[in-house]
């Protein structure tokens, strides 16, 4: 027990430094590859392919919203699609600046307006699980059929094991009775007495109107489509930089790098994604500078640019909230 407590205390101290690992790796790659050469690649970009990529970003954002919007409807959360699109942009901003994109859980807070925090949380968790499941599916299937002669067999085995663990965990916790049994110790021992009632309400609402497993197939397919559109966008970025590679190899490589980028040791996959992409594209003789530039431009047009719009929406939302609070305060004061 003492050993466990020591490990837990060490973990609490170490985990706050984990996001810097990827950032340090990113800076190392930036310096090693020469910033001047990277800028040179960006300045010589083919504008036609870049414009096509920019136009396709809208389709990606639409599919990214649609997948969890359909899930929300199945949960009887009456959020309009236009509002879902806005929420998606705002929650993506929080995901951009946090390890493993976990900040995107802010979606649950925004969905409170149409339901409750429990349903919002379950929408996020189920969507995240299906997001990872579809990503693993692409990485394993395409990796096996397209890259099996180039990838280490042990690496493929690890991916399959992790995929199996994800599936088993998802199906265990998708059942309310099993979850209640497994989380009972956490509820009794770790949650303060004054928060127990609130925790119970959130747990019950989390499983309220949960769709049947069969109903999740359509959401899973939409996740697959969203990932494919994502990679089509980045493929046009690759073409704009003069990267010549068959699309089937490209789409087999990128899901693997995306999975590595999910490891919460960096922000937005910086460093870990680039290192993985450089290694995998290097198998096809593609220059590291071109791959690094592709990853950076892809990140900017897919995440950073939409986040600038999101910042405006977040500030507008906060301003409206403050105005409403002031109105309520003034009404109370007048009484």
Secondary structure, DSSP 4 states (H G I P E B T S, - for coil): -HHHHHHHHHHHHHHHHHHHHHHHHHHHHHHHH-HHHHHHHHHT--HHHHHHHHHHHHHHHHHHHHHHHHHHHHTT----HHHHHHHHHHHHHHHHTSGGGGGGGHHHHHHTTTS-HHHHHHHHHHHHHHHHHHHHHHHHHHHHHHHTTTS-HHHHHHHHHHHHHHHHHHHHHTSHHHHHHHHHHHHHHTS-HHHHHHHHHHHHHHTTTPPPGGGGHHHHHHHHHHHHHHHHHHHHHHHHTT----HHHHHHHHHHHHHHHTSSSSSTTTTHHHHHHHHHHHTTT--HHHHHHHHHHHHIIIIIHHHHHHHHHHHHHHHHHHHHHHHHHHHHHH-
